[in-house]
Amino acid sequence: MMGGLESARQAITSADEIWLNATVHGELMAGFLGGSRFDQNHRDLYRFMEAFQVQQAPIFFETALEYARLVKFLRDGGNPIPSNDVWIAATAVRHGLTVLTLDAHFLRLPQVQVQVQLIS
């Protein structure tokens, strides 16, 4: 059985489009800063973004409204998830994108198209 990371890698390399919002970019940068290879990871990310022609998904007022709707939905159901993940989900809803993730908690949002790659 293919592990989650390899499965995610294959999903990325076969995707027609890849979109990131500022939240994803910020989370990646924070992870890089917490490690010992910031410069290398930063260079690799930008090479990846150029190679796959990654698009930046903007976060505007409409995305903020989707965020608010998702937060309310999660609160009403008693199933909150991390705020940054709600911003990612809101961006996906706003732009009609699928979230590729290792985090199963995105499945709590039926409004969001999700492709979960669980690590086995």
DRENMI-988142 format. One record per residue: x, y, z of N, C-alpha, C in turn. Coordinates in steps of 0.2 Angstrom, whole numbers, padded with zeros to 4 digits, always signed. Layout:
REM DRENMI-988142
XYZXYZXYZ;...
REM end
This chain:
REM DRENMI-988142
+0004-0006+0000+0000+0000+0000+0004+0006+0000;+0003+0011-0004+0007+0017-0005+0005+0022+0001;+0011+0024+0004+0010+0029+0010+0007+0035+0008;+0005+0039+0013+0002+0046+0012+0006+0051+0008;+0012+0051+0010+0017+0056+0007+0018+0054-0001;+0019+0048-0002+0020+0046-0009+0014+0047-0013;+0008+0045-0010+0002+0046-0014+0001+0054-0015;+0002+0058-0010+0001+0065-0011+0006+0068-0016;+0012+0065-0017+0017+0067-0022+0014+0065-0029;+0011+0059-0029+0009+0058-0036+0003+0062-0038;-0002+0064-0033-0007+0068-0034-0005+0075-0036;+0000+0077-0034+0003+0084-0035+0006+0084-0042;+0010+0079-0044+0013+0078-0051+0008+0077-0056;+0002+0074-0054-0003+0073-0060-0008+0078-0060;-0008+0083-0056-0013+0088-0055-0012+0093-0061;-0018+0095-0064-0018+0100-0069-0017+0107-0067;-0019+0109-0061-0017+0115-0058-0015+0114-0050;-0011+0118-0048-0010+0118-0041-0010+0126-0038;-0014+0127-0033-0015+0133-0030-0013+0133-0023;-0010+0139-0021-0009+0140-0013-0011+0146-0011;-0014+0147-0005-0015+0153-0003-0010+0156+0002;-0010+0162+0005-0005+0164+0009-0005+0160+0016;-0010+0157+0018-0010+0153+0024-0006+0147+0023;-0006+0144+0017-0002+0138+0016+0005+0140+0016;+0006+0145+0012+0013+0148+0011+0016+0150+0018;+0012+0153+0022+0015+0155+0029+0016+0149+0033;+0012+0144+0033+0013+0138+0037+0019+0134+0035;+0020+0134+0028+0027+0131+0026+0033+0135+0028;+0032+0142+0028+0038+0146+0030+0039+0145+0038;+0034+0144+0042+0035+0143+0049+0038+0137+0050;+0036+0131+0046+0039+0125+0047+0047+0125+0045;+0048+0129+0040+0055+0130+0038+0059+0133+0043;+0056+0139+0046+0060+0142+0051+0061+0138+0057;+0057+0133+0058+0058+0129+0064+0063+0123+0063;+0065+0123+0057+0070+0118+0056+0077+0120+0055;+0082+0116+0053+0089+0118+0052+0091+0119+0045;+0086+0119+0040+0087+0119+0033+0083+0125+0029;+0082+0130+0033+0077+0135+0030+0079+0137+0023;+0085+0139+0022+0087+0142+0015+0086+0136+0010;+0088+0130+0011+0087+0125+0006+0079+0124+0005;+0076+0123+0010+0068+0122+0010+0065+0128+0006;+0067+0134+0008+0064+0140+0004+0066+0140-0003;+0072+0138-0005+0074+0137-0012+0070+0132-0016;+0069+0126-0012+0065+0121-0015+0058+0122-0016;+0055+0126-0011+0048+0128-0012+0047+0132-0018;+0051+0137-0019+0051+0142-0025+0052+0138-0032;+0057+0133-0032+0058+0129-0038+0051+0125-0039;+0049+0122-0034+0042+0118-0035+0037+0123-0038;+0036+0129-0035+0031+0134-0037+0032+0136-0044;+0038+0136-0046+0040+0138-0053+0039+0132-0058;+0041+0126-0056+0040+0120-0060+0033+0118-0061;+0029+0119-0056+0022+0117-0057+0017+0123-0058;+0020+0128-0060+0016+0134-0061+0011+0135-0056;+0013+0135-0050+0008+0136-0044+0005+0143-0044;-0001+0143-0044-0005+0149-0043-0006+0151-0036;-0007+0158-0035-0008+0160-0028-0016+0161-0028;-0019+0158-0023-0026+0159-0023-0027+0165-0018;-0030+0171-0020-0031+0176-0016-0036+0175-0010;-0035+0179-0005-0040+0179+0001-0043+0186+0001;-0049+0187-0002-0053+0193-0002-0059+0193+0003;-0063+0198+0002-0069+0198+0006-0074+0192+0005;-0074+0189-0001-0078+0183-0002-0076+0177+0002;-0069+0177+0002-0066+0171+0005-0067+0172+0013;-0067+0178+0015-0068+0179+0023-0075+0177+0024;-0080+0178+0020-0087+0176+0021-0087+0169+0021;-0084+0165+0017-0084+0158+0017-0081+0155+0024;-0075+0159+0026-0072+0157+0032-0077+0158+0038;-0081+0163+0038-0086+0164+0043-0091+0159+0043;-0093+0157+0037-0099+0152+0037-0096+0145+0039;-0090+0143+0037-0087+0137+0040-0085+0137+0047;-0083+0142+0050-0082+0143+0057-0089+0142+0061;-0094+0145+0058-0101+0144+0061-0103+0137+0061;-0102+0134+0055-0104+0127+0054-0100+0122+0059;-0094+0123+0060-0090+0119+0064-0092+0120+0071;-0093+0127+0073-0095+0128+0080-0102+0125+0082;-0106+0126+0077-0113+0123+0078-0113+0115+0079;-0108+0112+0076-0107+0105+0076-0103+0103+0082;-0100+0107+0085-0095+0106+0091-0089+0102+0088;-0087+0104+0082-0081+0101+0079-0076+0106+0076;-0073+0110+0080-0069+0115+0077-0062+0112+0075;-0059+0115+0070-0053+0113+0068-0048+0119+0068;-0041+0119+0067-0037+0125+0067-0039+0130+0063;-0039+0136+0065-0041+0142+0061-0037+0142+0054;-0031+0141+0054-0027+0141+0047-0030+0136+0043;-0033+0130+0045-0036+0125+0041-0043+0128+0038;-0046+0132+0042-0052+0135+0040-0051+0140+0034;-0046+0144+0035-0044+0148+0029-0042+0144+0023;-0039+0139+0024-0037+0135+0018-0044+0132+0015;-0048+0129+0019-0055+0127+0017-0059+0132+0014;-0059+0138+0017-0063+0144+0014-0060+0146+0007;-0054+0146+0006-0051+0147+0000-0053+0142-0006;-0053+0136-0004-0055+0130-0008-0062+0131-0010;-0067+0133-0005-0074+0133-0007-0075+0139-0012;-0071+0145-0010-0072+0151-0014-0070+0150-0021;-0065+0146-0022-0062+0146-0029-0063+0139-0032;-0067+0135-0029-0069+0128-0032-0063+0124-0032;-0059+0124-0027-0053+0119-0027-0054+0113-0023;-0050+0108-0024-0050+0102-0020-0044+0103-0015;-0045+0102-0009-0039+0102-0004-0036+0095-0004;-0029+0095-0005-0025+0089-0004-0022+0090+0003;-0023+0085+0007-0021+0086+0014-0019+0079+0017;-0015+0079+0022-0014+0073+0026-0018+0074+0033;-0022+0079+0033-0026+0080+0039-0034+0078+0038;-0036+0073+0041-0042+0070+0040-0048+0075+0043;-0046+0080+0047-0051+0084+0050-0055+0088+0045;-0052+0089+0039-0055+0093+0033-0061+0089+0031;-0062+0083+0033-0068+0079+0031-0074+0081+0035;-0073+0085+0040-0078+0088+0044-0082+0093+0041;-0080+0095+0035-0083+0100+0031-0085+0098+0024;-0092+0096+0024-0094+0093+0018-0095+0098+0012;-0094+0104+0014-0094+0110+0009-0088+0110+0005;-0082+0106+0007-0076+0107+0004-0074+0100+0001;-0072+0101-0005-0069+0095-0009-0062+0093-0006;-0062+0087-0004-0056+0085+0000-0053+0079-0003;-0046+0078-0004-0043+0072-0005-0038+0071+0000;-0039+0067+0004-0035+0065+0010-0030+0060+0009;-0024+0061+0010-0019+0056+0009-0016+0054+0016;-0019+0049+0019-0017+0047+0026-0010+0043+0026;-0006+0044+0031+0000+0041+0031-0001+0034+0034;+0001+0029+0030+0000+0022+0033+0007+0019+0036;
REM end
